[in-house]
Amino acid sequence: MQADTIITGATVVTMDRERRIITDGAVAFAGDTIVAVGKTAQVTAQVAARQMIDGRRFVLTPGFVNCHVHITETLMRGFIPDALPFEEELGNWVIPLYKAHTAADQGVAAKLAVAAMLRSGTTTFLEAGTIIAFDEVMAEIESTGIRARTGRWTEDRAWDPAADADSLTREALAALERDLARYPQDGRRIAAWPNLIGHMTATDNLWQQVTALAARTGTRISAHMSPVGDDAAWQLEHTGKRPLVHLNDLGVLGPHLNLVHMVHLDAQEAALVAQSGTNVTHCPGAAIRCGFGVTQHGRFPDMARAGVNIALGTDGADNHDMMRIITLMAGLFKDVRQDRSVFPAHEVLEMATINGAKVLGMSDMVGSLEAGKKADIVAHDTRRPEWQPTNDVVKQLVWSADGRGVHSVWVDGLRVVKDLACTTIDEDALYDRARAMADALFERAGLSLVTAWPVT
């Protein structure tokens, strides 16, 4: 058998059906596809390769799958004040800043997010459905080598009684149809999805039409839902039902749907999620930072026991390192339930890999290191203090390491990170451009940095 590359001598966390961890292991890939995984002696006896990489210092994992990330918010990183009420942060800071973005700002912000994800081992992401300059963003991220499913900012609720509600729905649907035609899910790395903002921003008509559109095009849908109690309060006032009950009655729940945050659910809603096969993505970093009340209201351990597929996301601008997120997820509900058996390290690693692949409908392509799957591989450098001595690699991935130890990353067999730096992105030029754009953005928005301590 012929291959382009074999990585030899590594510890391979396969995430395959048996969850094998192979010491002195090897992964061989040809083009964009893994052709062999096993003991080094076995693989090298069966496969000839043009390039051999000594992997003895590495733990190899599948690329992480980030199932909820706002890639165009990075220019705002660290700018929005702490301790604001959720509505004030969104209305007075996030939305005005977002509306002040130019198309070029959006593209650079997206590339900055991609660089952060690649550098910390994420090879596939699902965008949160908040891209404004859609074509510009797609052009910027295409060259980075990452794998993605993306969505534009889509809502149709006529908050102004004088607005033409039917026209808003038609325009929203038409924009999504154009995106799917231009960036189809036909095997390419980066494709569009008909995502919705969610919460209470989409009408029943749009929910049902987008669900039908996803079925026709072989795509899926992602939407925000119930991070705080406002979503439930609004739905109860306007429909007499809680959000998930209402969506279930509309016929839009199911395995095609990924609902994000999902903190404020009652028992009936959690049961409907499980019965319908709807996916849930939790963003523990955002939940803690924003004070969603996840420790009081989160039903994630119960949903997991009921068979709900739970994946993870990094959410906004502050952090794109999935390894920090898996640490939070592994610890949060142990403390809440005072039960150390909740979400052990191996289950949380599943959330960041194979569960995420299932959300995307890509479990036959990514999420594990197996022959026939895409060559999306992360090499974690163990010649670092947090990795020594190396004992249980899964526990150390979750509790000891973070994305700073990611030495190399391959996506589709292309080495997009080598020696701790992106190979497809000029990082220095990107950082300089982002700094200049951020300064101009804040000036256009008429907002100034607010700090707790004086900066001189």
Secondary structure, DSSP 4 states (H G I P E B T S, - for coil): -EEEEEEEEEEEE--STT--EEEEEEEEEETTEEEEEEEHHHHHHH-EEEEEEE-TTEEEEEPEEEEEE-TT-GGGTTTSPTT--HHHIIIIIIHHHHHT--HHHHHHHHHHHHHHHHHTTEEEEEE-S-BSSHHHHHHHHHTT--EEEE-B-------STTS-HHHHHHHHHHHHHHHHHHS--SS-SEEE-----BTT-S-HHHHHHHHHHHHHHT--EEEEE-SSTHHHHHHHHHHSS-HHHHHHHHT--STTEEEEE--S--HHHHHHHHHHT-EEEE-HHHHHHHT--HHHH--HHHHHHTT--EEE--BSSS---HHHHHHHHHHHHHHHHT-TTSS-HHHHHHHTTHHHHHHTT-TTTSSS--TTSB--EEEEE-SSGGG-S---HHHHHHHT--GGGEEEEEETTEEEEETTEESSS-HHHHHHHHHHHHHHHHHHHT-----SS---
